[in-house]
Amino acid sequence: MRQSLAVIIGKCVYALTKLRGGGSAFPGLVALRIAPRLLQNAFRRVPRGIVFVLGSNGKSTTTHMVSQILRGHGLKVFTNPTGANLPQGVASSLLRQVGARGVVRADIAVLEVDEAFAVELAEILAPRVVLGLNTQVDQLYRFIDTERAGVMMLDAMALASEAIVTNRDDPFLSTVGDRRGAKTPRVVAFGVASEVVAASPNGLLNAQNFADRSRVTALDVVTEVTALTDSGTTLRTRDMNVALSLPARGMHYAVDAAAAVTTVQQVLGEDWSADLTAAAFAAMKPAYGRGEVLPFDATDVTFVMFKNMASLQLNLDALPHETGPVMVAIDEGTPDMSWIYDVRFDALRHVDVISGDKCWQMANCLAMKGVTFDLVEPSVERAVARMRELVTPGVRQTWVVNYEITMIARKLIGFSELASGS
């Protein structure tokens, strides 16, 4: 009874917040206050269990990849597609996808989970497989240091009931074998061939493990990125080379693909198909805001979303030589932007509009880096209007934006949070 009441009220709150243009997590918070066991009850009958995706960067993209590959193998998948990864965010995703009884009707659930809440959620949802993507410098105002975030992920990964998928090249997460619980039968890894890393202007940008630099854990590397092109990657897995198209440009997307393939293999076992995986990638659209290409008047715009130094740098490294008109925008959704001065902006020769609440800080940084720009406009609405004036038919624009401005800008050009491009 309490479960159904929480779902019905939560759905009503969600409808009201949509009318007012509010955020997506509040309805889930309300539902959890009414029924604290909402999530446990909702997921307890998912036959193939739950997959967690953790990491400083790439969670939304990899969750999307895992979900699409599993769907390509014929499974019905529940996921939280917009990156709402706190407990209340997962609950809000639940409210949008379940009936009045609040029970998930899917073969498997694939959940992006915030590092700080990963252990809490693992203890109540008992994930079958936990994937750890990377530990990168992120949200130090919140985590204090990267070691703390890495330990949080390691603790959650050790709670997997069946398999841990980890990053061989991550100085923190590669040590997970020393922490796994007695019930976890295996730890497998993905990685990137050294020559592919060497070809990247700034490497992988995984954080250094200053606490234990010398420790090396032997890992069973299931999937390795062996080649990268502008539109795809080649993975070496199960003694075969698998060529995949990627939903967006960049080595980080190839790493996410290797992680996703490895994870799906742990779920499906011998039922995993390289052909079905390749077909899923061929049909795959980018995750919300992560390299999305959306129509914009007589042209279209690529959303290049960032949240920290590593994600911005890796996305800049992957930009094509011709970007068209460029907007860079950042607001208070990025509380501490001191890291911006560590970013190499070589890929941006010129920016047409700088916007967002922190536009002047960004303008100062770009000026110091030698990047020219035309207009600094704090209002995102006016900035988008200016970009509309710069539209040339067939010439794609590039908008480099943080998460909050992604949501605003997408709505300004006619797309809701779950537009077809997601």
C-alpha positions, 0 to 999 in steps of 0.5 A: 500500500505504501509503495503504491501511494509513494508511486502515485504521489511521486508521479503527480509531483513529477507532472507538476515539476515538469509543468514548472520546468523543475529538476528531475530528482525532487519527485524521487525524493518525495516518493522515498520519504513516503516509502523508504523501501521503494527501490528495494521493492521495485527491483527485487523481481528483476530476473537477471539482476542489477548492473551498477556503473561507477566512475568519475567520468563516462557513467551516463555514456557507458550505462547507455552503451550497456543498455543498448547492447543488452537490448540488441540481445533481446533483453528488456532493460530498465535504466536511468537515462538522464544521468540522475544517479543519486538515490532520489534520481534513480527513484525519479527514473523509476517513477517515469517507467513503472505502473502504480504498483511500483514494480520494475518489469524488465529482464535486467536493470542497468543503473548509473550510480553516484560514487558517494551513494554507491555503497548505500545503494549496493547494500540495498539493491545487491547488484550482480555486476559492478563496473568501475570506469575510472578515478579522475580528479572530480568535485574536490569541493565535495570529495576533498581528494580523489583517493576518497572517491576511489575508495568509495568506488572500490568499497561498492565494487567489492559488494558485487554478488557475481562479477567486478569489471574494472579498469586495468589502467586506473591506479585506484580501481585496478587494485579492486582484487584486493578488496573483493568479498568472499562471494565474488567469484571473479574480477575482469578488466578492460584496458587500452593498448599502450600505442593508442594511449601514446597517440592521445594528446593528453593520455587517459587522465586517470588520477594518480594513486599517491597512497600506493604507487607500487601496488599492481594487481594481476587482472584478467584483461577481457577487452582491450582498445587496440585501434581508434579512428574518427568514427569508431574503434577496434576492440580485442576480446575473446580472441577476436577483433571487433570493429565498432562504430562509436556514438561520438568522437574520442578515445574516452568513448572507445574506453567506455565501449570496452568497459560496456562490452566487458560488462555485457559479457559478464551478464550474458556469458556464452550468449554474448554475440559480437555481431549483435554488439556491433549492430547495437553500436551501429544504431546507437545514438549518443547519451544525453548531451554527450556528443549529441547532434541536434537540429538547430534551424537550418543546421545542427549543433553538437553538444560537448558536455563536460563536468571536470578537467578530465572530461573537458580535456578529453572532449577537446582532444577529440574535436574535429579540425572544423568545428563551425561557430563555437559557444562555450558556457559554464554556470554555477552547476560547476561550483569550483572551476579553478581547474579550468586553468589546467586545461589545454585549449589548443583545439579551440582557435576561436570562440564566438560566444562565452556564456553562463554565470561564470562566463567572465572567469572562462573569458579570462582563462581563454584570454590567458590561453591565447584563444580569441572570442567575440562576445561574452554574454552571461544570459544563456538565452541571449547567447543561444539567440546570438548563435542562431544569428550565426547559423549557416545552412549545413555548417554544424555548430559546437557548444561546449557546455556543462550539465546544467547549461546543456539542459537549458540550451536543449530546451531553448532549441526545442528538446526536452530532457528525453528527446529522441537524440538521447 
